[in-house]
Amino acid sequence: MIAGQQRNFDLSQAEDVTCEKCSNAYFESAFLVKRVTALSSPTGQEGIIPIPVFVCKGCGHINEEFAPTPDRLKQAAVAVPK
């Protein structure tokens, strides 16, 4: 597919994701916030990095597939301004 082209996709055929705990189908965005020291920062400056997470609107649970686990955080890519 060439960049900039759009392709129709029927979302009615896609599987709904539900909460593992209460089966609710509605989620809201929340953020895990990490503080980065100047020594560990790719820019050499300390800063704050927000990590988006989906939280169940019904019970507040975070599904395992959405959880920012240590392994997932190690693989995270951070855009560094030029």
LINNOR-V428525 format. One record per backbone hydrogen bond with DSSP energy under -1.0 kcal/mol. NH is the residue of the N-H (numbers start at 1). CO is the residue of the C=O. If there is no record, write none. Layout:
NH|CO  NH|CO
//
This chain:
5|2  11|9  13|10  14|11  19|24  23|19  28|55  30|53  32|51  34|49  36|47  41|37  47|36  49|34  51|32  53|30  55|28  56|61  57|26  60|56  66|63  67|63  69|67  73|69  74|70  75|71
//
